[in-house]
Amino acid sequence: MSDARQLFDTYLRQRVAAGERFLVIDQRASQAPVPSRAAPSQPEPAMSQAPPPADESAEPRAGGRRARRADWRRDAPAIPPAGISIAPPAEDLFTSDPLNGATLDAIAHLVRQCRQCSLCEGRINAVPGEGPADARLVVVGEGPGATEDETGRPFVGRAGELLTEILAAIDLPRERVFICNIVKCRPPDNRKPQQDEIDACVPYLYAQLAQIKPAVILAMGGTAAETLLSTKQSLASLRNRVHSFRGTPLIVTYHPAALLRNPHWKKPTWDDVRIARQLADAHA
């Protein structure tokens, strides 16, 4: 190897040692005559740093933007076995239910007028939920937070921003998903809803699900999972199963707010939402 090439090789190694992972040599410069050691004033071959290859398995970052867009199908988990099954209620021919057959707009109107529990006393706005009537995916959380109470919209705080990123990562824009909560009014200090509050509010959710008839339900957080599946099992034990709520597949995962507190749950959640997306495609 000539002295000039040895110098050039040493230079490249120094660039790599300095932290540059990939170097691309300009083709025209590489074809130019190699300068001798006696002519140090000649410009060295032009170089540019190439970006690292996209991480195809990258999942949404908790508390931050996704650095790269990846194909959510790559290394997606297999569909897990069946779990809990909640049968539809028996039809009651002698009871007149005002929610039976109600449209989403009519349900939202009833929610905003509702005074069935004490949560209405401290609310600024009720939060019925939002999304298209033909949504294939319905996301169910626990209850509104402060920002949701102020705006009347679900999942618009920091946790909502992360949810929007998660949905985008599986090629389901937020606008194509119906998003709601177990209770429609904010509990004081964001505490967990009490059972009487859930009992008063959950018929609205059931009516929304009956109207939408989604392909899959994504229960985010313990309260959503426990309520929809009528169980006290832990969230961890309810994951990795395809449950059924009145004939609709239901997947349990962590709430986005939990991901902000514990990023270690990010990867399991990424797997869960990809399972939900596969089920939505299968029932399209």
Summary of the structure (lengths in Angstrom):
residues: 284
radius of gyration: 26.7
end to end distance: 63.2
largest distance: 102.0
contacts: 821
relative contact order: 0.15
helix: 40%
strand: 13%
